[in-house]
Amino acid sequence: MEDNMTDETEETPNKSHYELLLRCAQKEDFSEWNDFVSISDDVIKLRGADLSGLTLTSILLTNKKGKGADLYAANLENSKIDTIDFSKVHLSKVNFRNAKISNCLFSESTCIKTNFTSATFVLVNFSRANLHQANLRNTEFYECDFYEALFTMANVESAKFMGGGRNPFLKKEQRRNMCGASFNRAKFNNATYFDLFNISKNTDFRSSTFENSTFSCGLKQSLQYCNRRHNWIDWYRDQGHLKSFLVRTFWLHSDYGRSARHVIYAFLIASIFFASIYFLFPGLIKGLGTHEPVQSLYFSIVTMTTLGYGDMSASLGSWTAQCVIIAQVLYGYVLLGALVSLLANIFIADGPPRGLIKHPAPPVKIMIKTIKSI
């Protein structure tokens, strides 16, 4: 933040800025305020300002140089806020208690320890906002986006994150964006609810109270996968290179326990690989014809599945053959064990995981101006 925003002991607004905003709010006409802000070189200073109960619509908070306003510890309790761009605005410790906020941008805003208790947000974009240790207890979000937003150590007890719902025209669910959001060490309870959201592998919900919250169908399974993946990646950093490589290779076979398809692909590739060895070196296997592709594949598959019918076996005098078959049998045991475990999870799960997508590019900032009837 700017130098005049770092001293958080001074919580008084600029008198002229504060009085101008109050005057415009009383008239319900912010044209004078917007004209002033658009040509000002100074950062708008409203820290500690009492703006409680005001209706603020379509006001500018970014000066001529593109620097966001300083609202540190301002009071906006019970206010009604519509169509305002809070991007890059300093909102730490602001009191938004019981505020009604709609159609706004909080992208890249700083909301550290901000109080959003019992506030209501509708169509608000929180992309890359920093809400570290914010209080979001009983807060309700409708149709909001949280791309790469930080909710680390925030209190989201009884908060409601409502998604888009089903679009009858497109005949599919419309999910909001929570890709890359971090709720690491956030505080959840059984009244915290997350509705229809898209998440990515970068989304982080690692918290001791994560299991307390409720989610839309399939979203929890996807978040559990993300948490497991993050925990293993953190574990790799504290291990030796060889150990990390071996464990990482094991998990990549199933994408950290998520994909049975990955395991099946690995099984097929390994079967073909070993079949190629047996095809090129038929002398390794007793009972295998010379350059027989079908027999080679057959023997490879029964070895991978550890069936071992006995019509073909490793040549007794070949240590190489015995070592190759031992390696294939052990690898087959691991893959089959992983596949059985994944299939068991599918049978006991409430349904398929949902909401997980490839991490997208940053969304375009869009804010639709409110049209008042004449």
Secondary structure, 3 states (H helix, E strand, C coil): CCHHHHCCCCCCCCHHHHHHHHHHHHHCCCHHHHHHHHHCCCCCECCCCECCCCEEECCCCECCCCCECECCCCECCCCEEECCECCCCECCCCECCCCEEECCECCCCECCCCECCCCEEECCECCCCECCCCECCCCEEECCECCCCECCCCECCCCEEECCEEECCCCEEECEECCCCECCCCECCCCCEECCEEECCCCECCCCCHHHCEECCCHHHHHHHHHHHHHHHHHHHCCCHHHHHHHHHHHHCCCCCCCHHHHHHHHHHHHHHHHHHHHHCHHHEECCCCCCHHHHHHHHHHHHCCCCCCCCEECCCCHHHHHHHHHHHHHHHHHHHHHHHHHHHHHHCCCCCCCECCCCCCCCCCCCCCCCCC
